């Protein structure tokens, strides 16, 4: 278990070094990246209730309210 933890920490450190180096080279906020993130977030917010309705159609009638409630609770975590 300890050996696996050490290997995991080493891998995380190795993969995080290039990300830290890239951040220091280009630290300006790009407008196109910001728009892409906002559009993606809006699509996820639209998708979450739809997934609840989809899963609601796959369960029995007595469990639909529970499934939709779970989906909307995930939506509240996103917001």
Buried (B, 14 or more C-beta within 10 A) or exposed (E): EEEEEEEEEEEEEEEEEEEEEEEEEEEEEEEEEEEEEEEEEEEEEEEBBEBBEEBBEEEEEEEBEEBBEEBEEEBEEEE
